[in-house]
Amino acid sequence: MPGGEQGQARNRQNKGDKLSYGVRKSSGEQGRCLGEGERERKRERGREINTFLFHRCLCGKCEPMVTAEESQCCRELDAYWALVENVTPTLDVQCLTLHPGFEACYLNPYVLQIAYMHFRQEHGPLQASRHEQYRYIAYRQVVRWAYGILGRHIRKPLPACVVSAIRRQFPEEGGLYKGFEWPHFDNL
C-alpha cells in the first residue's frame, strides 16, 4: 500500500475509533440496532482497516483484499509458487500472473467459454453475468492447475495477485465482489 494510503488509514484509526485485531469498533455502537445504511458504512470501514492490516505482497502484483486468507501472495503459497519455479526453460518470473501460460489459460474469454461449457455439462448453468461466469471458471481452473482435482466442497484460497488479475480482466459492473468463502457444511 503506498505511504499516503497508510497514513490516511492511520489517521482514520485515530479519530475516535479503536482498532482491535483488524475490527474497528466505535464508541456507542454496542447494544443498539444498526440500520442497513449504517451496517454498510461499518462494513466499509472494517474493509479499509482489514486491507491495511493484511496486505503483504512479495511479487509486486497483489492488490489489498478484505481478509487474511485472500491477501496471500503467490510467493507465499507453495502450490502456486511451484508452478513458477517449474517453468521450462527457466525464466525470471516474479509472479504467477507473469507465467507464460497464465494469460492464455485464465484471462482468455475463448478458453474460459470452453471451460464453462464443460462445467455447465457437469454442474448445470451458473445464474450469473458473463464476467462473473468467467471469474468463477478462471478461479476454478487456477486452483486445478495448482492442486489438481480437489473434490467436492474442498476449497483453496487463491493468491491476491491472481484474483486481482482476473478481476481486472473481467470486472464486476458495480465493483463489489463476493470474495473467498469456506464451504458451508450446514447446508449439505
TORNUVO-332921 format. One record per residue: residue in one letter; x, z, y of N, C-alpha, C, CB in turn; residue number from 1. Coordinates in steps of 0.1 Angstrom, whole numbers, plus 5000, padded with zeros to 4 digits. Glycine has a CB too. Example, Ala and Ser with C-alpha at 12.3 -4.5 7.8 and 13.67 -1.06 7.14 Angstrom:
2
A_5132_5078_4943_5123_5078_4955_5132_5078_4967_5113_5090_4955_1 .
S_5128_5071_4978_5137_5071_4989_5129_5079_5000_5141_5057_4994_2 .
***
This chain:
188
M_5009_5000_4988_5000_5000_5000_5009_5000_5012_4990_5012_5000_1 .
P_5007_4991_5022_5015_4991_5034_5014_5004_5041_5011_4980_5043_2 .
G_5025_5008_5049_5026_5020_5055_5015_5024_5064_5039_5021_5063_3 .
G_5010_5014_5072_4999_5016_5081_4986_5021_5074_4995_5003_5088_4 .
E_4983_5016_5062_4971_5020_5055_4973_5034_5049_4968_5010_5043_5 .
Q_4986_5037_5045_4988_5051_5041_4986_5061_5052_5002_5052_5035_6 .
G_4991_5058_5064_4989_5067_5075_4974_5068_5078_4997_5062_5087_7 .
Q_4967_5057_5078_4952_5058_5081_4945_5067_5070_4946_5044_5081_8 .
A_4949_5065_5058_4943_5073_5047_4946_5088_5049_4948_5069_5033_9 .
R_4959_5091_5053_4962_5105_5055_4954_5110_5067_4978_5106_5058_10 .
N_4953_5102_5078_4945_5107_5089_4931_5110_5086_4946_5096_5100_11 .
R_4925_5101_5077_4911_5103_5073_4910_5116_5065_4906_5091_5065_12 .
Q_4921_5119_5057_4920_5131_5049_4921_5143_5057_4932_5131_5039_13 .
N_4927_5143_5069_4929_5155_5077_4918_5157_5087_4942_5153_5084_14 .
K_4908_5149_5088_4897_5151_5097_4886_5159_5091_4892_5138_5102_15 .
G_4888_5171_5087_4878_5180_5083_4874_5179_5068_4866_5177_5091_16 .
D_4879_5169_5061_4877_5167_5047_4888_5173_5039_4875_5152_5043_17 .
K_4885_5179_5027_4895_5184_5019_4897_5175_5007_4891_5199_5014_18 .
L_4909_5173_5003_4912_5165_4992_4916_5173_4980_4924_5155_4995_19 .
S_4909_5170_4969_4911_5178_4957_4912_5169_4945_4900_5189_4955_20 .
Y_4924_5166_4940_4926_5158_4928_4920_5144_4930_4922_5165_4916_21 .
G_4921_5138_4941_4915_5124_4943_4901_5124_4946_4918_5116_4930_22 .
V_4894_5135_4947_4880_5135_4951_4879_5142_4964_4871_5143_4940_23 .
R_4872_5135_4973_4870_5140_4987_4858_5149_4987_4870_5129_4997_24 .
K_4859_5161_4993_4847_5170_4995_4846_5173_5009_4849_5183_4986_25 .
S_4835_5171_5015_4832_5175_5029_4825_5188_5029_4824_5164_5036_26 .
S_4828_5196_5039_4820_5209_5040_4806_5206_5043_4827_5218_5052_27 .
G_4797_5214_5037_4783_5213_5039_4776_5203_5029_4780_5209_5053_28 .
E_4784_5196_5021_4777_5187_5012_4773_5193_4999_4787_5176_5009_29 .
Q_4777_5205_4996_4773_5211_4983_4759_5217_4985_4784_5222_4979_30 .
G_4751_5215_4974_4738_5222_4973_4727_5214_4981_4740_5235_4979_31 .
R_4730_5202_4986_4719_5195_4992_4717_5181_4986_4721_5194_5007_32 .
C_4706_5176_4986_4703_5162_4981_4708_5152_4991_4688_5160_4978_33 .
L_4715_5142_4985_4720_5131_4994_4711_5119_4993_4734_5127_4990_34 .
G_4708_5113_5004_4700_5100_5003_4709_5089_4998_4695_5097_5018_35 .
E_4703_5078_4994_4711_5067_4988_4722_5062_4998_4702_5055_4985_36 .
G_4719_5061_5011_4730_5057_5020_4741_5067_5021_4723_5055_5034_37 .
E_4738_5080_5021_4748_5090_5021_4757_5089_5008_4742_5104_5023_38 .
R_4750_5087_4997_4757_5086_4984_4767_5075_4984_4748_5085_4972_39 .
E_4763_5063_4990_4771_5051_4990_4783_5054_4999_4763_5039_4995_40 .
R_4781_5060_5011_4792_5063_5020_4802_5073_5013_4787_5069_5033_41 .
K_4797_5083_5006_4805_5092_4999_4813_5085_4988_4797_5104_4993_42 .
R_4807_5076_4981_4814_5068_4971_4826_5060_4977_4805_5059_4963_43 .
E_4823_5054_4989_4833_5045_4996_4844_5054_5000_4826_5038_5008_44 .
R_4841_5066_5006_4852_5075_5010_4861_5079_4998_4847_5087_5017_45 .
G_4854_5082_4986_4862_5085_4974_4870_5074_4969_4852_5089_4963_46 .
R_4865_5061_4971_4873_5049_4966_4886_5048_4975_4865_5037_4967_47 .
E_4884_5050_4988_4896_5050_4997_4907_5059_4992_4892_5053_5012_48 .
I_4903_5071_4989_4913_5081_4985_4918_5078_4971_4906_5095_4985_49 .
N_4910_5074_4962_4914_5071_4948_4924_5059_4949_4903_5067_4939_50 .
T_4921_5049_4956_4931_5037_4956_4944_5042_4962_4925_5025_4964_51 .
F_4944_5050_4972_4956_5055_4978_4964_5063_4968_4953_5064_4991_52 .
L_4958_5072_4960_4965_5081_4951_4970_5073_4939_4956_5092_4947_53 .
F_4962_5063_4934_4966_5058_4921_4974_5045_4922_4953_5055_4913_54 .
H_4976_5039_4933_4983_5026_4935_4998_5028_4932_4981_5020_4949_55 .
R_5003_5022_4921_5017_5023_4917_5021_5010_4911_5019_5035_4907_56 .
C_5023_5000_4918_5027_4986_4913_5042_4985_4912_5022_4976_4923_57 .
L_5046_4979_4900_5060_4977_4898_5064_4962_4898_5064_4983_4884_58 .
C_5053_4953_4897_5056_4939_4897_5054_4932_4910_5046_4933_4887_59 .
G_5048_4939_4920_5046_4933_4933_5033_4925_4934_5057_4924_4936_60 .
K_5024_4925_4924_5012_4917_4924_4999_4925_4923_5013_4907_4913_61 .
C_5000_4938_4921_4988_4946_4919_4982_4949_4932_4992_4959_4912_62 .
E_4969_4950_4932_4961_4955_4943_4955_4968_4940_4950_4945_4948_63 .
P_4953_4977_4949_4947_4990_4946_4934_4989_4939_4946_4999_4959_64 .
M_4932_4998_4929_4920_4998_4921_4914_5012_4923_4922_4995_4906_65 .
V_4902_5014_4918_4894_5026_4920_4899_5038_4912_4880_5024_4917_66 .
T_4902_5036_4899_4906_5047_4890_4921_5045_4886_4897_5047_4878_67 .
A_4926_5056_4880_4940_5056_4875_4941_5046_4863_4944_5070_4870_68 .
E_4931_5045_4855_4931_5036_4843_4932_5021_4848_4919_5037_4835_69 .
E_4925_5018_4859_4925_5004_4864_4937_5001_4872_4913_5002_4872_70 .
S_4945_5012_4876_4956_5010_4885_4970_5008_4878_4957_5021_4895_71 .
Q_4970_5006_4866_4982_5004_4858_4988_4990_4861_4980_5007_4843_72 .
C_5001_4989_4862_5008_4977_4864_5011_4971_4850_5021_4979_4872_73 .
C_5012_4958_4850_5016_4951_4837_5029_4956_4831_5017_4936_4839_74 .
R_5038_4960_4840_5051_4965_4836_5050_4979_4830_5061_4965_4848_75 .
E_5039_4986_4832_5037_5000_4826_5031_4999_4812_5028_5008_4835_76 .
L_5024_4988_4809_5017_4987_4796_5025_4979_4786_5003_4981_4799_77 .
D_5030_4985_4776_5039_4978_4766_5033_4965_4760_5042_4987_4755_78 .
A_5020_4965_4757_5014_4953_4750_5014_4941_4760_5000_4956_4746_79 .
Y_5012_4944_4773_5012_4933_4782_5026_4929_4786_5004_4937_4795_80 .
W_5035_4939_4788_5048_4935_4793_5056_4928_4781_5056_4948_4797_81 .
A_5053_4931_4769_5059_4924_4757_5056_4909_4758_5054_4930_4744_82 .
L_5045_4905_4763_5042_4891_4765_5051_4884_4774_5027_4889_4770_83 .
V_5055_4891_4785_5065_4886_4794_5079_4886_4788_5065_4894_4807_84 .
E_5083_4896_4781_5096_4897_4775_5098_4887_4764_5098_4911_4770_85 .
N_5088_4883_4758_5089_4873_4747_5088_4859_4751_5079_4877_4736_86 .
V_5088_4856_4764_5087_4842_4768_5100_4835_4764_5085_4841_4784_87 .
T_5098_4823_4758_5109_4815_4753_5107_4801_4760_5110_4814_4738_88 .
P_5117_4795_4766_5130_4801_4769_5128_4813_4779_5140_4791_4775_89 .
T_5138_4822_4779_5137_4834_4788_5137_4829_4803_5150_4843_4786_90 .
L_5127_4835_4810_5125_4832_4824_5126_4845_4832_5112_4825_4827_91 .
D_5129_4844_4844_5129_4856_4853_5115_4859_4858_5140_4855_4864_92 .
V_5106_4863_4850_5092_4865_4853_5091_4880_4856_5082_4860_4842_93 .
Q_5086_4884_4868_5084_4898_4872_5070_4903_4870_5088_4899_4886_94 .
C_5061_4895_4866_5047_4899_4865_5040_4890_4854_5039_4898_4878_95 .
L_5031_4896_4847_5023_4889_4837_5016_4877_4843_5014_4898_4830_96 .
T_5011_4878_4855_5004_4867_4862_5013_4855_4865_4997_4872_4874_97 .
L_5026_4857_4864_5035_4846_4866_5040_4840_4853_5047_4851_4874_98 .
H_5035_4845_4842_5038_4840_4828_5034_4825_4828_5031_4848_4817_99 .
P_5042_4816_4822_5038_4802_4822_5024_4799_4816_5048_4794_4815_100 .
G_5019_4807_4808_5006_4805_4802_4994_4811_4809_5006_4809_4788_101 .
F_4997_4820_4818_4986_4828_4824_4976_4820_4832_4992_4839_4833_102 .
E_4981_4812_4841_4972_4804_4849_4964_4794_4841_4979_4797_4860_103 .
A_4970_4787_4832_4964_4777_4824_4953_4783_4815_4974_4770_4816_104 .
C_4955_4795_4810_4946_4800_4800_4935_4809_4806_4953_4808_4790_105 .
Y_4938_4816_4817_4929_4827_4822_4923_4824_4836_4936_4840_4822_106 .
L_4929_4814_4843_4924_4811_4856_4918_4797_4857_4934_4812_4866_107 .
N_4918_4790_4846_4913_4776_4845_4898_4776_4840_4922_4767_4835_108 .
P_4889_4772_4849_4875_4772_4846_4871_4764_4833_4867_4768_4857_109 .
Y_4878_4753_4831_4875_4745_4819_4879_4752_4806_4883_4731_4820_110 .
V_4890_4759_4806_4894_4767_4794_4884_4778_4792_4908_4772_4796_111 .
L_4880_4784_4803_4870_4796_4802_4856_4791_4798_4870_4803_4815_112 .
Q_4852_4779_4802_4840_4774_4797_4839_4772_4782_4837_4760_4804_113 .
I_4850_4767_4776_4851_4766_4762_4851_4780_4755_4864_4758_4758_114 .
A_4858_4789_4761_4858_4803_4755_4844_4809_4756_4869_4811_4762_115 .
Y_4837_4806_4767_4824_4811_4769_4814_4806_4759_4819_4809_4783_116 .
M_4816_4793_4756_4807_4787_4745_4809_4794_4732_4810_4771_4744_117 .
H_4821_4797_4729_4824_4804_4716_4817_4818_4717_4839_4805_4713_118 .
F_4819_4825_4728_4814_4838_4730_4798_4838_4728_4817_4844_4744_119 .
R_4792_4828_4735_4778_4827_4735_4772_4824_4721_4773_4815_4744_120 .
Q_4780_4816_4713_4776_4814_4699_4776_4826_4691_4785_4803_4693_121 .
E_4785_4835_4693_4787_4848_4686_4778_4859_4691_4801_4852_4686_122 .
H_4777_4860_4704_4770_4872_4710_4758_4869_4719_4780_4879_4719_123 .
G_4755_4856_4721_4744_4853_4730_4748_4851_4744_4733_4863_4729_124 .
P_4740_4846_4752_4744_4843_4766_4745_4856_4774_4734_4834_4773_125 .
L_4754_4855_4784_4756_4866_4794_4746_4863_4805_4771_4867_4799_126 .
Q_4739_4873_4809_4730_4872_4821_4738_4876_4833_4717_4881_4819_127 .
A_4745_4866_4838_4754_4868_4849_4757_4855_4857_4768_4874_4845_128 .
S_4762_4856_4869_4766_4844_4876_4778_4837_4869_4770_4848_4891_129 .
R_4780_4825_4873_4791_4817_4867_4805_4825_4869_4792_4803_4873_130 .
H_4807_4829_4881_4820_4836_4883_4821_4849_4875_4822_4839_4898_131 .
E_4810_4856_4874_4810_4869_4866_4813_4865_4851_4797_4876_4867_132 .
Q_4807_4854_4846_4809_4850_4832_4824_4847_4831_4801_4837_4829_133 .
Y_4830_4839_4840_4844_4836_4839_4853_4848_4840_4848_4827_4851_134 .
R_4850_4858_4848_4858_4870_4849_4857_4877_4835_4853_4879_4860_135 .
Y_4845_4879_4830_4843_4886_4818_4851_4880_4806_4828_4887_4814_136 .
I_4850_4867_4805_4856_4859_4794_4871_4860_4796_4852_4845_4794_137 .
A_4876_4858_4809_4890_4859_4811_4896_4873_4808_4893_4856_4826_138 .
Y_4889_4883_4811_4893_4897_4807_4894_4898_4792_4883_4907_4813_139 .
R_4884_4894_4785_4884_4894_4770_4896_4887_4765_4871_4889_4765_140 .
Q_4898_4875_4770_4909_4866_4765_4923_4873_4767_4908_4853_4771_141 .
V_4925_4879_4779_4938_4885_4781_4940_4897_4772_4938_4890_4796_142 .
V_4929_4905_4770_4931_4916_4760_4934_4911_4746_4917_4925_4760_143 .
R_4927_4900_4742_4930_4894_4729_4944_4889_4728_4920_4883_4726_144 .
W_4950_4883_4739_4963_4878_4739_4973_4890_4737_4966_4872_4753_145 .
A_4971_4901_4743_4980_4913_4742_4978_4921_4730_4978_4922_4754_146 .
Y_4966_4923_4725_4963_4932_4714_4958_4925_4701_4953_4942_4718_147 .
G_4954_4913_4702_4947_4906_4691_4933_4911_4690_4954_4910_4677_148 .
I_4926_4909_4679_4912_4913_4678_4911_4928_4676_4905_4906_4666_149 .
L_4904_4935_4685_4903_4949_4685_4892_4954_4677_4902_4954_4699_150 .
G_4881_4947_4677_4869_4952_4670_4858_4957_4680_4872_4964_4661_151 .
R_4847_4959_4675_4835_4962_4683_4837_4976_4690_4822_4962_4675_152 .
H_4834_4977_4702_4834_4989_4710_4848_4995_4713_4826_5000_4704_153 .
I_4858_4987_4710_4872_4991_4713_4876_4984_4726_4882_4989_4701_154 .
R_4879_4992_4736_4883_4986_4749_4897_4990_4754_4872_4989_4760_155 .
K_4903_4982_4761_4916_4985_4767_4916_4981_4781_4928_4978_4759_156 .
P_4921_4990_4790_4922_4986_4804_4932_4975_4806_4926_4998_4813_157 .
L_4929_4966_4816_4938_4956_4820_4947_4960_4831_4929_4943_4824_158 .
P_4959_4954_4832_4967_4957_4844_4960_4953_4857_4981_4950_4842_159 .
A_4963_4960_4867_4957_4957_4880_4961_4943_4885_4961_4968_4890_160 .
C_4973_4939_4883_4977_4926_4887_4968_4915_4880_4992_4923_4884_161 .
V_4965_4916_4868_4957_4907_4860_4943_4907_4866_4957_4910_4845_162 .
V_4937_4918_4868_4924_4919_4873_4923_4913_4887_4919_4934_4873_163 .
S_4933_4916_4895_4934_4911_4909_4934_4895_4909_4946_4916_4916_164 .
A_4943_4890_4900_4944_4875_4900_4931_4869_4895_4955_4871_4890_165 .
I_4924_4874_4885_4912_4869_4880_4901_4870_4891_4907_4876_4867_166 .
R_4900_4882_4898_4890_4883_4908_4893_4874_4920_4890_4898_4913_167 .
R_4905_4871_4924_4908_4862_4934_4903_4848_4931_4923_4862_4938_168 .
Q_4905_4844_4918_4901_4831_4913_4886_4829_4912_4908_4828_4900_169 .
F_4880_4840_4908_4865_4840_4906_4859_4851_4913_4862_4840_4890_170 .
P_4858_4851_4926_4853_4863_4934_4838_4865_4932_4857_4861_4948_171 .
E_4834_4877_4934_4820_4881_4934_4815_4879_4949_4818_4895_4929_172 .
E_4804_4873_4950_4799_4870_4964_4799_4882_4973_4785_4864_4963_173 .
G_4794_4893_4968_4794_4905_4977_4806_4913_4977_4782_4914_4972_174 .
G_4816_4909_4969_4829_4916_4968_4828_4930_4961_4833_4919_4982_175 .
L_4817_4933_4954_4816_4945_4946_4818_4942_4931_4803_4952_4948_176 .
Y_4827_4949_4925_4830_4947_4910_4827_4959_4902_4844_4942_4909_177 .
K_4823_4957_4890_4819_4968_4881_4831_4977_4878_4813_4963_4869_178 .
G_4843_4971_4874_4854_4979_4870_4854_4982_4855_4855_4992_4878_179 .
F_4865_4988_4851_4866_4992_4837_4858_5003_4833_4881_4995_4834_180 .
E_4851_5002_4821_4844_5014_4816_4847_5015_4801_4828_5011_4818_181 .
W_4848_5028_4797_4849_5030_4782_4836_5028_4776_4855_5045_4780_182 .
P_4835_5025_4763_4822_5023_4757_4813_5035_4757_4824_5019_4742_183 .
H_4800_5033_4758_4790_5043_4758_4785_5045_4744_4779_5041_4768_184 .
F_4790_5054_4736_4786_5056_4723_4772_5062_4721_4796_5064_4715_185 .
D_4767_5068_4731_4754_5074_4730_4743_5064_4730_4752_5084_4742_186 .
N_4746_5051_4733_4736_5040_4733_4736_5032_4720_4739_5031_4744_187 .
L_4744_5036_4710_4745_5029_4698_4734_5032_4688_4758_5032_4691_188 .
***
